[in-house]
Amino acid sequence: NAGVMQNPRHLVRRRGQEARLRCSPMKGHSHVYWYRQLPEEGLKFMVYLQKENIIDESGMPKERFSAEFPKEGPSILRIQQVVRGDSAAYFCASSPPLDRRYEQYFGPGTRLTVT
Amino acid sequence: AQKITQTQPGMFVQEKEAVTLDCTYDTSDQSYGLFWYKQPSSGEMIFLIYQGSYDEQNATEGRYSLNFQKARKSANLVISASQLGDSAMYFCAMREMGGTSYDKVIFGPGTSLSVIP
């Protein structure tokens, strides 16, 4: 049973380019969460999605960031016109529906470097 | 307002000794879950242990145990018989089960643990 998959593992972008980060949840999981970890800091919640729905985006920056979880395919975190401050590790996590007791299973993360 | 506090930015422990990593939390919800995650230098987040607010017994998973003191709002992680592979960052996290933020997990700033041979 494959875990949460994220790709790419490492992404380098120049300032002004777009970054697309992908996350495939564990099989049977319908809830996806994105977190950002700045250097030397803990994880900060960004957005929570279910299939075709954004449930909570209270942690998303107001501009340049968007997320989707389509009916088919992975969840995508999109960062437009990246700036150096976007350099961070971006983690995706998934959890099964209904039972909130379960922990969130994390992917290996995507490390974004903006040059 | 910060909801998870980890007051020890860095800790050292001798191999084979036990170590306690502190975590206090703040919530007005009656129903919540507490987690500990390990992040080694390779970067992945590894789930260690879970404690529900209504669980009467402290959670244990192998060498990990959670010292849950609900009245004090503390959820300290105890690692027994430390091993060199335990050297990593450790994050305490909380998931509130009520209100609109029920699926959000809030992480503390982390504690860096170094195990000395």
Interface residues (C-beta under 8 A of the other chain):
Chain A: H31 Y33 Y35 E41 G42 L43 K44 F45 Y48 I55 D56 S58 G59 A89 F91 A93 S95 R100 R101 E103 Q104 Y105 F106 P108 G109 R111
Chain B: G33 F35 Y37 G43 E44 M45 I46 F47 Y50 G52 F91 A93 R95 M97 T100 S101 Y102 D103 K104 V105 I106 F107 G108 P109 G110
